[in-house]
């Protein structure tokens, strides 16, 4: 009986220490960060970044790689309507978009799921306001 426990205990500890690969909740959590509305008030490009992140979060379509790609595509489509976005790239499985603005500033965003749309973001005017 004790021999069996000495064999099973390390196996159990090894399995308990295995990492989960469902990282979306950790990557999209806003806990401990500046609230999106406050960050958006820092400047126009910050507002556009928050608006893109909100649209990225609203476009959630499931948890398959294809659904993540569709979610990123929807956010990219929205981002291209904004005047200051020069380029945008996606890492759908990593739950992030990398945005380059006309000024040369780069920003990486994760989906923001706070129930608001990009148009609800403070500081948004013009093309992104009516989407």
Backbone as JSON, one array per atom type, in Angstrom:
{
  "sequence": "XXXXXXXXXXXXXXXXXXXXXXXXXXXXXXXXXXXXXXXXXXXXXXXXXXXXXXXXXXXXXXXXXXXXXXXXXXXXXXXXXXXXXXXXXXXXXXXXXXXXXXXXXXXXXXXXXXXXXXXXXXXXXXXXXXX",
  "N": [[0.82, -1.19, 0.0], [1.87, 1.29, 0.84], [3.97, 1.49, -0.93], [2.62, 1.77, -3.29], [1.46, 4.27, -2.91], [3.75, 5.87, -2.79], [4.54, 5.76, -5.41], [2.33, 6.79, -6.78], [1.98, 9.34, -5.71], [4.11, 11.15, -6.68], [3.37, 11.11, -9.41], [0.8, 12.21, -9.33], [1.44, 14.78, -8.33], [3.0, 15.72, -10.43], [1.11, 15.83, -12.53], [-0.65, 17.69, -11.43], [0.84, 19.95, -11.56], [0.9, 20.66, -14.21], [0.62, 22.98, -16.82], [-2.14, 25.0, -17.78], [-3.52, 25.69, -20.96], [-5.43, 27.49, -21.66], [-5.45, 30.57, -21.98], [-6.87, 32.87, -22.43], [-8.59, 34.19, -20.54], [-6.75, 35.19, -18.71], [-5.25, 36.92, -20.3], [-7.1, 38.77, -21.22], [-8.17, 39.95, -19.01], [-8.99, 42.8, -17.11], [-8.24, 43.45, -14.62], [-6.39, 45.26, -12.28], [-5.39, 47.03, -14.11], [-5.29, 50.27, -15.74], [-8.45, 51.77, -15.98], [-10.32, 51.38, -19.04], [-11.75, 53.68, -20.06], [-10.49, 55.79, -18.73], [-7.83, 55.54, -19.65], [-8.3, 56.08, -22.34], [-8.71, 58.79, -22.31], [-6.21, 59.9, -22.28], [-5.21, 60.65, -24.75], [-5.73, 61.12, -28.32], [-4.84, 58.93, -29.93], [-4.64, 56.96, -27.98], [-7.33, 56.74, -27.32], [-8.31, 55.71, -29.73], [-6.98, 53.25, -29.69], [-8.18, 52.0, -27.45], [-10.8, 51.91, -28.38], [-10.51, 50.13, -30.53], [-9.7, 47.85, -29.12], [-12.03, 47.38, -27.65], [-13.87, 46.8, -29.7], [-12.66, 44.51, -30.6], [-13.06, 42.82, -28.41], [-15.87, 42.72, -28.43], [-16.37, 41.3, -30.73], [-16.23, 38.61, -30.27], [-16.42, 35.18, -31.14], [-16.32, 32.54, -30.46], [-14.25, 29.71, -29.42], [-12.42, 28.47, -31.05], [-9.54, 28.14, -33.22], [-10.22, 29.22, -35.73], [-12.41, 30.84, -35.08], [-11.16, 32.7, -33.42], [-9.56, 33.93, -35.34], [-11.53, 35.1, -36.98], [-12.57, 36.9, -35.14], [-10.37, 38.6, -34.75], [-10.15, 39.57, -37.37], [-12.53, 41.07, -37.57], [-12.01, 43.12, -35.76], [-9.79, 44.28, -36.98], [-10.95, 45.19, -39.34], [-12.62, 47.19, -38.3], [-10.62, 48.86, -37.21], [-9.36, 49.82, -39.47], [-11.08, 51.76, -40.32], [-10.47, 53.95, -38.88], [-8.89, 57.13, -38.74], [-6.18, 57.56, -37.93], [-4.82, 55.16, -37.88], [-2.21, 53.46, -39.2], [-1.19, 50.94, -39.78], [-1.94, 47.53, -39.01], [-1.6, 44.54, -37.21], [-2.25, 41.09, -36.52], [-2.36, 38.65, -33.92], [-4.07, 36.16, -33.52], [-4.29, 33.77, -31.94], [-2.8, 34.48, -29.77], [-4.33, 36.42, -28.71], [-4.09, 39.22, -29.31], [-3.6, 42.42, -30.84], [-1.48, 44.35, -32.88], [-0.9, 47.66, -33.3], [0.01, 50.25, -35.5], [0.35, 53.62, -35.54], [-0.22, 56.63, -37.5], [1.57, 58.52, -36.58], [3.73, 57.03, -35.93], [3.8, 55.76, -33.53], [3.49, 52.76, -31.67], [1.2, 50.27, -30.55], [0.04, 47.63, -28.57], [-2.85, 45.7, -28.21], [-5.24, 43.92, -26.27], [-8.3, 42.0, -26.29], [-11.0, 43.9, -25.0], [-13.52, 43.38, -22.86], [-15.92, 44.93, -21.86], [-18.52, 45.52, -22.25], [-19.01, 47.75, -23.77], [-19.04, 49.6, -26.86], [-16.75, 50.49, -29.53], [-17.43, 53.05, -30.33], [-18.43, 54.12, -28.01], [-16.3, 55.01, -26.6], [-14.51, 57.45, -24.8], [-13.35, 60.41, -26.39], [-13.44, 59.55, -28.97], [-13.97, 60.44, -32.26], [-15.25, 61.26, -35.48], [-14.56, 58.88, -38.05], [-14.61, 56.44, -36.56], [-16.62, 56.78, -34.73], [-19.28, 56.32, -35.5], [-19.5, 53.62, -36.05]],
  "CA": [[0.0, 0.0, 0.0], [2.75, 2.46, 0.93], [4.72, 1.54, -2.2], [1.71, 2.3, -4.3], [1.34, 5.71, -2.65], [5.0, 6.55, -3.17], [4.57, 5.84, -6.87], [1.24, 7.62, -7.25], [2.12, 10.72, -5.25], [4.84, 11.97, -7.67], [2.59, 11.22, -10.64], [-0.25, 13.18, -9.05], [2.06, 16.11, -8.24], [3.41, 16.1, -11.78], [-0.09, 16.21, -13.27], [-1.21, 18.9, -10.83], [1.69, 21.08, -11.95], [0.82, 20.93, -15.65], [0.08, 24.29, -17.16], [-3.3, 25.07, -18.65], [-3.25, 26.51, -22.13], [-6.55, 28.41, -21.86], [-4.89, 31.81, -21.45], [-7.66, 34.04, -22.8], [-9.08, 34.93, -19.38], [-5.62, 35.9, -18.12], [-4.81, 37.97, -21.2], [-8.13, 39.79, -21.43], [-8.6, 40.5, -17.73], [-8.65, 44.2, -16.91], [-7.9, 43.62, -13.21], [-5.1, 45.87, -12.0], [-4.99, 47.95, -15.17], [-6.0, 51.54, -15.81], [-9.74, 51.56, -16.66], [-10.24, 51.79, -20.45], [-12.2, 55.06, -20.29], [-9.45, 56.7, -18.24], [-6.71, 55.46, -20.59], [-8.71, 56.73, -23.58], [-8.64, 60.24, -22.14], [-4.81, 60.34, -22.36], [-4.94, 61.22, -26.06], [-6.55, 60.6, -29.41], [-4.39, 57.6, -30.32], [-5.02, 56.06, -26.9], [-8.77, 56.51, -27.48], [-8.48, 54.79, -30.85], [-6.53, 51.94, -29.22], [-9.22, 51.45, -26.58], [-11.95, 51.61, -29.23], [-10.19, 48.9, -31.27], [-9.73, 46.75, -28.15], [-13.44, 47.09, -27.34], [-14.47, 46.11, -30.84], [-12.04, 43.18, -30.59], [-13.77, 42.06, -27.4], [-17.27, 42.53, -28.84], [-16.45, 40.41, -31.89], [-15.98, 37.21, -29.86], [-17.25, 34.25, -31.91], [-16.06, 31.16, -30.07], [-12.91, 29.45, -28.9], [-11.61, 27.7, -31.99], [-8.59, 29.02, -33.93], [-10.93, 29.94, -36.8], [-13.22, 31.88, -34.43], [-10.22, 33.74, -33.0], [-9.16, 34.66, -36.55], [-12.67, 35.95, -37.37], [-12.64, 37.97, -34.15], [-9.29, 39.54, -35.08], [-10.5, 40.21, -38.64], [-13.55, 42.08, -37.31], [-11.34, 44.26, -35.11], [-8.95, 44.92, -38.0], [-11.86, 45.92, -40.23], [-12.99, 48.42, -37.58], [-9.43, 49.71, -37.06], [-9.05, 50.47, -40.75], [-11.97, 52.92, -40.51], [-9.98, 55.05, -38.06], [-7.97, 57.92, -39.56], [-4.77, 57.58, -37.52], [-4.24, 53.82, -37.92], [-1.43, 53.27, -40.42], [-1.0, 49.51, -40.03], [-2.38, 46.72, -37.89], [-1.3, 43.13, -37.37], [-2.98, 40.27, -35.55], [-1.93, 37.36, -33.4], [-5.35, 35.71, -32.98], [-4.13, 32.77, -30.88], [-2.23, 35.18, -28.62], [-5.33, 37.4, -28.28], [-3.58, 40.59, -29.32], [-3.4, 43.14, -32.09], [-0.43, 45.36, -32.81], [-1.35, 48.8, -34.1], [0.97, 51.32, -35.74], [-0.37, 54.84, -35.89], [0.45, 57.51, -38.48], [2.66, 59.23, -35.91], [4.83, 56.08, -35.71], [3.62, 55.11, -32.23], [2.95, 51.4, -31.73], [0.42, 49.87, -29.38], [-0.52, 46.28, -28.6], [-4.09, 45.65, -27.44], [-5.97, 42.67, -26.07], [-9.74, 42.28, -26.28], [-11.6, 44.48, -23.8], [-14.92, 42.94, -22.81], [-16.58, 45.69, -20.8], [-19.89, 45.78, -22.64], [-19.11, 48.99, -24.54], [-18.53, 49.54, -28.23], [-15.7, 51.44, -29.81], [-18.02, 54.38, -30.41], [-18.69, 54.59, -26.64], [-15.03, 55.37, -25.99], [-14.28, 58.91, -24.73], [-12.34, 60.91, -27.3], [-13.61, 59.04, -30.33], [-14.71, 61.31, -33.16], [-15.02, 60.95, -36.88], [-14.89, 57.61, -38.67], [-14.88, 55.35, -35.63], [-17.73, 57.09, -33.82], [-20.56, 55.8, -35.95], [-19.43, 52.21, -36.45]],
  "C": [[0.87, 1.27, 0.0], [3.57, 2.59, -0.36], [3.86, 2.14, -3.3], [1.57, 3.82, -4.14], [2.6, 6.46, -3.04], [5.16, 6.64, -4.69], [3.51, 6.81, -7.37], [1.38, 9.09, -6.85], [2.94, 11.57, -6.23], [4.07, 12.14, -8.98], [1.48, 12.26, -10.47], [0.32, 14.6, -8.99], [2.5, 16.62, -9.61], [2.21, 16.56, -12.6], [-0.71, 17.5, -12.73], [-0.41, 20.14, -11.24], [1.65, 21.41, -13.42], [0.1, 22.24, -15.91], [-1.15, 24.16, -18.04], [-2.97, 25.99, -19.81], [-4.44, 27.39, -22.52], [-6.17, 29.75, -21.24], [-5.76, 33.03, -21.71], [-8.11, 34.84, -21.58], [-7.95, 35.72, -18.7], [-5.19, 37.08, -18.99], [-5.83, 39.09, -21.36], [-8.62, 40.42, -20.14], [-8.13, 41.94, -17.59], [-8.27, 44.48, -15.46], [-6.5, 44.2, -13.06], [-4.62, 46.84, -13.05], [-5.75, 49.26, -15.04], [-7.33, 51.27, -16.51], [-9.68, 52.09, -18.1], [-10.67, 53.23, -20.71], [-11.16, 56.08, -19.83], [-8.25, 56.71, -19.19], [-7.05, 56.19, -21.89], [-8.61, 58.25, -23.5], [-7.2, 60.78, -22.21], [-4.48, 60.99, -23.7], [-5.77, 60.55, -27.13], [-6.14, 59.18, -29.82], [-4.73, 56.57, -29.24], [-6.51, 55.73, -27.0], [-9.03, 55.54, -28.63], [-8.05, 53.38, -30.47], [-7.57, 51.26, -28.35], [-10.44, 51.06, -27.42], [-11.71, 50.31, -30.02], [-10.25, 47.7, -30.33], [-11.16, 46.38, -27.78], [-14.13, 46.37, -28.48], [-13.91, 44.69, -30.96], [-12.76, 42.3, -29.58], [-15.21, 41.77, -27.78], [-17.42, 41.51, -29.95], [-16.23, 38.95, -31.54], [-16.96, 36.27, -30.55], [-17.01, 32.8, -31.54], [-14.63, 30.98, -29.61], [-12.09, 28.51, -29.78], [-10.61, 28.65, -32.66], [-9.26, 29.84, -35.05], [-11.77, 31.08, -36.22], [-12.33, 33.03, -33.96], [-9.77, 34.58, -34.2], [-10.28, 35.57, -37.02], [-12.8, 37.13, -36.42], [-11.59, 39.04, -34.46], [-9.61, 40.28, -36.39], [-11.55, 41.31, -38.45], [-12.93, 43.32, -36.67], [-10.46, 45.01, -36.11], [-9.8, 45.73, -38.96], [-12.3, 47.24, -39.58], [-11.79, 49.38, -37.52], [-9.11, 50.46, -38.35], [-9.98, 51.62, -41.08], [-11.47, 54.14, -39.75], [-8.87, 55.8, -38.8], [-6.5, 57.81, -39.19], [-4.09, 56.21, -37.56], [-3.54, 53.63, -39.26], [-1.32, 51.8, -40.79], [-1.47, 48.75, -38.8], [-2.09, 45.26, -38.21], [-1.97, 42.35, -36.25], [-2.2, 39.03, -35.16], [-3.17, 36.75, -32.73], [-5.22, 34.7, -31.84], [-3.53, 33.38, -29.63], [-3.15, 36.27, -28.09], [-4.77, 38.81, -28.24], [-3.49, 41.11, -30.76], [-2.28, 44.13, -31.86], [-0.78, 46.46, -33.81], [-0.19, 49.77, -34.27], [0.17, 52.52, -36.23], [0.45, 55.68, -36.87], [1.62, 58.25, -37.87], [3.89, 58.34, -35.71], [4.72, 55.34, -34.39], [2.99, 53.74, -32.42], [2.25, 51.08, -30.43], [-0.08, 48.45, -29.59], [-1.76, 46.28, -27.71], [-4.6, 44.22, -27.38], [-7.45, 43.0, -26.11], [-10.19, 42.85, -24.94], [-13.08, 44.13, -23.85], [-15.62, 43.65, -21.66], [-18.0, 46.09, -21.17], [-20.08, 47.06, -23.45], [-18.57, 48.77, -25.95], [-17.4, 50.55, -28.4], [-16.21, 52.87, -29.85], [-18.31, 54.97, -29.03], [-17.43, 55.08, -25.94], [-14.86, 56.89, -25.96], [-13.15, 59.31, -25.69], [-12.45, 60.42, -28.7], [-14.49, 60.0, -31.11], [-14.49, 60.82, -34.57], [-15.42, 59.56, -37.27], [-15.28, 56.52, -37.69], [-16.08, 55.57, -34.75], [-19.02, 56.42, -34.23], [-20.57, 54.33, -36.29], [-20.22, 51.32, -35.52]]
}
